[in-house]
C-alpha cells in the first residue's frame, strides 16, 4: 500500500497494489496488519454503499458524538471527495483537502474521526463505499454548509448540485459544533 501525504497529515490518500491481467484485477482494500503498519489502527464496525448520479453532492457530514473515522473508495464512476478538519486543537482546524477518487485509479482515503466529509459525483453516476469506525447515530449527525464561503471549496459541479434537505440546511463553520 502506497501512502500519499496530504496537506492535512492525518488524512491519507492510499494507493493499493493492484494485480491485473486479461481476466481483470485483484486488490486488497483492507488488511488490519497492513493498515496498522501505516498507523491506522481503526476498528471498523459498519460498511456503507451509495450510488448517486452526476452533480449529486452528499455532505459535509459528521457526528458530534460517536465520531466516525472513514475509509472511503469509489467502485464505479468518479467523485470529488472532501474532508474538513473540525478538531479545534488541530493546527489544520477549518482547513480541507479534496481528491478525485475513481474506480479507475482505485485509490482510498483514510479520514480520521473529527472531520466533516462529503463528495460530489463528477461522472454520469458513481458507487461509493466506505467503512466506519462507529455506528451511524442520527441524533448526533451534523452537516457543515457545503458552500460555506469561509471554506471556499471549489466543487466541480455544473450548475446547482442535487442536494438532500439536510445538506441544503448545513451550518457554516463559524457556528458549527466542532471537536476539542
C-alpha positions in Angstrom: 0.0 0.0 0.0 1.5 3.3 -1.1 0.7 6.4 1.1 0.4 9.8 -0.5 0.7 12.5 2.1 -1.8 15.4 2.0 -2.0 19.0 3.2 -3.7 17.6 6.4 -1.2 14.9 7.6 -3.9 12.8 9.4 -5.9 12.4 6.1 -4.1 9.8 4.0 -4.6 9.1 0.3 -3.8 5.4 -0.2 -2.9 3.6 -3.4 -3.3 -0.2 -3.1 -1.3 -2.7 -5.0 -3.4 -3.8 -8.0 -2.7 -7.1 -9.7 -4.2 -7.3 -13.1 -4.2 -9.5 -16.2 -6.5 -10.3 -19.1 -9.1 -11.7 -16.6 -9.4 -8.4 -14.6 -7.8 -7.3 -11.4 -7.4 -8.0 -7.7 -6.6 -5.6 -4.9 -6.7 -5.7 -1.1 -8.8 -2.8 0.1 -8.5 -3.5 3.8 -5.9 -5.5 5.8 -5.7 -4.9 9.5 -2.0 -5.7 9.7 -1.0 -3.5 6.7 -3.1 -0.6 7.9 -1.6 -0.9 11.4 1.9 -0.6 9.9 0.6 2.7 8.4 -0.5 3.9 11.8 -4.2 3.2 11.1 -5.5 1.0 14.0 -9.2 1.6 13.3 -11.8 -0.9 14.4 -14.4 -0.8 11.6 -18.0 -1.6 12.6 -20.1 -0.7 9.6 -19.8 -0.7 5.8 -21.9 1.7 3.7 -22.5 1.8 -0.1 -24.2 4.5 -2.0 -25.0 5.1 -5.7 -25.5 8.6 -7.0 -26.0 10.4 -10.3 -23.9 13.2 -11.7 -23.9 16.5 -9.8 -25.2 14.9 -6.6 -23.4 16.4 -3.6 -23.5 14.5 -0.3 -22.2 16.3 2.8 -20.4 17.7 4.5 -21.4 15.2 7.3 -20.1 14.3 10.7 -21.2 13.0 14.0 -20.5 15.3 17.0 -20.7 12.2 19.3 -19.8 8.8 18.1 -17.4 10.4 15.7 -16.6 8.2 12.7 -13.3 7.5 11.1 -13.9 6.6 7.4 -12.1 4.6 4.8 -13.6 5.6 1.5 -13.3 4.4 -2.1 -15.2 4.5 -5.4 -16.1 1.3 -7.2 -17.9 2.7 -10.2 -17.5 6.2 -11.7 -15.7 9.2 -10.2 -16.2 11.6 -7.3 -14.6 14.7 -5.9 -14.1 13.8 -2.2 -13.5 16.3 0.6 -12.5 16.2 4.3 -12.7 19.2 6.6 -10.8 19.3 9.8 -13.2 20.2 12.7 -10.7 19.5 15.6 -10.2 22.8 17.3 -6.9 21.6 18.8 -5.5 20.8 15.4 -3.2 23.2 13.5 -5.3 22.4 10.4 -8.6 23.3 12.1 -11.0 24.7 9.4 -8.8 23.5 6.5 -9.9 21.0 3.9 -8.4 18.6 1.4 -10.1 17.3 -1.7 -9.3 14.4 -4.1 -10.6 12.9 -7.2 -11.4 9.3 -6.5 -12.4 6.9 -9.2 -13.0 3.2 -10.0 -10.2 3.6 -12.5 -7.5 4.8 -10.0 -8.7 2.5 -7.2 -7.4 4.9 -4.5 -8.8 5.0 -1.0 -8.8 7.8 1.5 -8.5 7.5 5.3 -10.4 10.2 7.1 -10.0 10.0 10.9 -12.7 10.9 13.4 -13.1 14.7 13.9 -13.6 15.5 10.2 -16.7 16.5 8.2 -16.8 14.5 4.9 -18.6 14.9 1.6 -18.4 14.2 -2.1 -19.9 15.2 -5.4 -20.3 12.9 -8.4 -18.4 14.1 -11.5 -19.2 11.1 -13.7 -22.6 10.1 -15.0 -23.1 8.1 -11.8 -20.8 6.7 -9.1 -20.8 4.0 -6.4 -19.2 5.0 -3.2 -18.2 2.5 -0.5 -16.9 3.4 3.0 -16.1 1.6 6.2 -16.8 3.5 9.5 -15.3 3.2 13.0 -18.6 3.9 14.8 -22.2 3.2 14.0 -24.5 5.8 12.3 -26.2 7.9 15.0 -28.9 10.1 13.5 -29.3 12.1 16.8 -25.6 13.1 16.6 -25.3 13.7 12.9 -24.4 17.3 11.9 -24.0 18.9 8.4 -21.5 21.5 7.6 -22.6 24.0 4.9 -21.3 22.6 1.6 -20.8 26.1 0.1 -19.5 28.0 3.1 -17.6 31.0 1.8 -15.1 30.6 4.6 -14.2 27.1 3.3 -14.4 28.1 -0.4 -14.4 24.5 -1.6 -14.3 24.6 -5.5 -16.8 21.8 -6.1 -16.5 20.6 -9.7 -20.3 20.9 -10.5 -22.0 22.3 -13.5 -24.9 24.4 -12.2 -26.6 23.7 -8.9 -25.8 20.4 -7.1 -28.5 17.9 -6.3 -28.8 18.0 -2.5 -30.7 16.3 0.2 -32.8 18.6 2.5 -30.2 18.2 5.3 -27.4 19.2 3.0 -29.3 22.4 1.9 -29.7 23.3 5.6 -26.0 22.9 6.6 -24.4 25.0 9.2 -21.5 27.4 8.4 -18.1 26.6 10.1 -18.3 29.7 12.3 -21.4 28.4 14.1 -20.9 24.6 13.7 -20.4 22.2 16.6 -16.8 21.1 16.5 -14.4 18.7 18.3 -12.0 19.6 21.1 
